[in-house]
């Protein structure tokens, strides 16, 4: 069997999300020099940078009711997004990249 004939590696979705969360956590801390909370939440602006979205896009989606995950607020009014939600969004974008999704 040639290496080109090998079947593709199949990774369960939940493990892929977990691996991507670990990777994103290191990326945020050491490349973007931003803060990651202990419960794996990042600020809204950092989440927008990770998702390649324009500034304020998540706030607009939340107001329109099209945001698929929760944005949490702390006592100071800062908005936080879970890295698990960001990772799932990135995976969904990669999975659906070649498909005509409506």
C-alpha positions as CSV (number, residue, x, y, z in Angstrom):
1,X,0.0,0.0,0.0
2,X,1.4,3.4,-1.0
3,X,1.2,6.4,1.3
4,X,-1.1,8.1,-1.2
5,X,-3.6,5.2,-0.9
6,X,-4.0,5.6,2.8
7,X,-7.5,6.5,3.9
8,X,-8.0,10.0,5.4
9,X,-7.6,10.4,9.2
10,X,-11.0,10.7,10.8
11,X,-11.1,12.7,14.0
12,X,-14.2,13.0,16.1
13,X,-15.7,16.5,16.2
14,X,-15.5,16.9,20.0
15,X,-11.8,16.0,20.0
16,X,-11.2,18.4,17.1
17,X,-12.9,21.2,19.0
18,X,-10.9,20.4,22.2
19,X,-7.6,20.4,20.2
20,X,-8.4,23.6,18.5
21,X,-9.3,25.2,21.9
22,X,-5.9,24.4,23.2
23,X,-4.2,25.7,20.1
24,X,-6.3,28.9,20.1
25,X,-5.5,29.4,23.8
26,X,-1.8,29.4,23.1
27,X,-2.2,31.6,20.0
28,X,-4.1,34.2,22.0
29,X,-1.6,34.2,24.8
30,X,1.7,34.1,23.0
31,X,1.0,35.5,19.5
32,X,-1.8,38.0,20.1
33,X,-0.6,38.8,23.7
34,X,-4.2,38.9,24.9
35,X,-5.8,37.5,28.1
36,X,-7.5,34.1,28.4
37,X,-9.6,33.6,31.5
38,X,-9.3,30.3,33.4
39,X,-12.7,29.2,32.1
40,X,-11.3,29.6,28.5
41,X,-13.1,32.9,27.6
42,X,-11.5,35.7,25.6
43,X,-12.7,39.2,25.0
44,X,-15.1,39.9,22.2
45,X,-12.5,41.8,20.1
46,X,-10.1,38.9,20.4
47,X,-12.8,36.5,19.3
48,X,-13.5,38.7,16.3
49,X,-9.8,38.7,15.4
50,X,-9.7,34.9,15.6
51,X,-12.7,34.5,13.4
52,X,-11.5,37.2,10.9
53,X,-14.5,39.4,11.5
54,X,-14.8,43.1,11.4
55,X,-14.9,45.0,14.7
56,X,-18.4,45.0,16.1
57,X,-19.7,42.1,14.0
58,X,-20.5,39.9,17.0
59,X,-22.4,42.7,18.7
60,X,-24.5,43.3,15.6
61,X,-25.2,39.6,15.2
62,X,-26.3,39.5,18.8
63,X,-28.7,42.4,18.3
64,X,-30.1,40.9,15.2
65,X,-30.6,37.5,16.9
66,X,-28.4,35.6,14.5
67,X,-25.5,34.9,16.9
68,X,-25.3,31.1,17.6
69,X,-23.6,31.3,21.0
70,X,-23.7,33.4,24.2
71,X,-21.7,36.5,24.8
72,X,-21.1,36.8,28.6
73,X,-20.6,40.0,30.5
74,X,-18.6,40.5,33.7
75,X,-19.2,43.0,36.4
76,X,-17.3,45.8,34.5
77,X,-19.4,45.3,31.4
78,X,-16.7,43.7,29.3
79,X,-18.0,41.1,26.9
80,X,-16.4,37.6,26.8
81,X,-16.8,34.7,24.3
82,X,-15.9,31.1,25.0
83,X,-13.0,29.6,23.1
84,X,-15.1,26.5,22.7
85,X,-17.6,28.5,20.7
86,X,-14.9,30.2,18.6
87,X,-13.3,26.8,17.9
88,X,-16.7,25.2,16.9
89,X,-17.3,28.2,14.6
90,X,-13.9,27.9,13.0
91,X,-14.5,24.1,12.4
92,X,-17.9,24.7,11.0
93,X,-16.5,27.3,8.6
94,X,-13.8,24.9,7.5
95,X,-16.2,22.0,7.1
96,X,-18.6,24.1,5.1
97,X,-16.0,26.0,3.1
98,X,-16.4,23.9,-0.1
99,X,-20.2,23.4,0.2
100,X,-23.0,25.6,-0.9
101,X,-24.6,26.3,2.5
102,X,-27.8,28.3,2.7
